[in-house]
Amino acid sequence: MTTRQTSRNNTNAGTLDLVAAQKNLERQAVAVLAFINSDAPDFTTDAVNDAIAEAARRTGFRAPTYDDDHESKRETIKILAALFSQTRLLTLRPQNTRAELAEHLSAVLRHPETPVDLFNAIADELTELLEYDWRMPEMVQRALDDDARVRQGSEAAH
C-alpha cells in the first residue's frame, strides 16, 4: 500500500469518526428533547431548559426553541447537537464560591435560630480576620478575600 493510499484511508477513517460523533450528539439531542417534551415533573424539565439556556448564553449559541412542527424539531436537534459538541466539559456550578460562602456565612449569622456557640465561633473568626460588618455578605466576602491575599503572601514568602 502506498503512502498516498494510507493517507486516504486514514482520512476516510477520520471522516467516519466525525460522522459517528455527530450522530451520537444528535442522538443525545433527541433524547434531551424527548425528555423535555415528556410527562416528567415540570421542575426537572425546567432545570434542563435552564441549563441549556445558560450553556447557550455562556457559549454564544442561540437557545433552541421547542416548537412542535417537524422543521423546528430538526433545527432544535441541530442546535442542541452543536451546543453539546462545544460544551462537553462545561460546568454550570457557581463560578464564585467565595461569594456564595460569604452569603451563607452571613445568613447563618443573621438567622435568629443559629445556636449561640456556632454564632460566636463564626463571628469571632470573621472579626479576627478583619473588622468588617459580618451581617452584610459583601463585607464577609471582603474579609475572606483579604484573608486569602494574606495567606497567599505568606505562602509566597516561604
Secondary structure, DSSP 4 states (H G I P E B T S, - for coil): --HHHHHHHHHHHHHHHHHHHHHHHHHHHHHHHHHHTSSS-HHHHHHHHHHHHHHHHHHTPPPPP--SSHHHHHHHHHHHHHHHHH-TT---S-S-HHHHHHHHHHHHHH-TTS-HHHHHHHHHHHHHH----TTSHHHHHHHHHHHHHHHHHHHHH-
